[in-house]
Amino acid sequence: MSAYKDKKTGKWFVFFYYRDWQGKNKGKTKRGFQTKREALEWEREFKQKQETNLDMSFKSFVEIYSKDMKARLKLNTWLTKENIIQTKLVPVFGNKKMNEIRPADVIVWQNKMLAYKDEKGNAYSETYLKTVHNQLSAIFNHAVRYYELKSNPAAKAGNMGKAQTKEIEFWTKEEYLKFSEAVMDKPLSFYAFEMLYWCGIRLGELLALTPADFDFEKGVVTINKSYQRIQGEDVVMKSTGEQFRSWCYVVDCVSGLLHVLLKGENGEVYNIADEDSNITIRQLAELIAGLVGRKVIMKCPDDFEKKGYNMVSKSVFSTKKLEALGWNVEGCMRDKMLKTITKVNL
């Protein structure tokens, strides 16, 4: 018998030998089970993982899949896959045995996903449905290729959703040159857009650039890394955050710039701001922190840090001239900030 009861704690534990992937015998102990049955069940699952017996639960195989794939993917990519697995797949298929999941089981799950509506009556997008199904199929494909599962029930059931259905909009060279002239007086923004447009790099790759990546003699820039902020920390403020400011969502800013370029009058000045989003810096920090489950921590700045502060307590802009050109802002700041956070995975 491999299951034993600990006389001191009254709980069960297992001790057994198994053969590892190198063919060596090793001992294994696991404690803390409430019943003998739980202890033996854990032993059985463990041995199945070692022997890659597909008579194991979907949840147990996910652990194997995770170990096999996590090291091969960027952390951000893996976190996205893991979220889908844990929220959309494991709750449904977790306790089912891998070799007993049938195409009919997948179809039932698909129908539930297709019928889903949130509290506002919104369904999952076609692109998201396809992404989730592809992840389920990827797990079964992994089992087929490397662990001798006979077939992929997700593939047999057929896909759901569609690939990207929205047309991708981009600037022509003429449109970009017109835009770049409008931001030429802001060097930091100008050179950032120059890199993004002419080099075709992603935002994360731009943010990760360092001086060492530029070889001005050869005229070469090396793109070999990307910046991501994952599983962020609390927001630390080095001021009271009482300064009142105008804020604007980046898409609304771009829309405002295009309105000025296409409809504005030469020599005129136009403000771009969301007047419904005029709040203090602290309120903005608390909004962002709340959306990502963080806290705002107040710390007193030292004298050196204070020298770089903008001491203007209130700085808001009127957008009446821009609105007269037909420009307007739709949606609330909270929803737009949430969309931004979702995009950059804060």
LINGI-V134087 format. One record per helix or strand. SS is the DSSP state (H for helix, E for strand). FROM is the first residue (numbers start at 1). TO is the last residue. Records with the same first field share a line. If there is no record, write none. Layout:
SS = FROM-TO, FROM-TO
This chain:
E = 3-5, 12-19, 25-33, 57-57, 97-97, 214-215, 220-221, 235-237, 244-247, 274-280, 296-298, 314-315
H = 36-51, 58-72, 75-93, 98-100, 103-115, 126-147, 153-157, 173-182, 187-199, 203-207, 211-213, 250-263, 281-291, 303-306, 320-323, 333-344
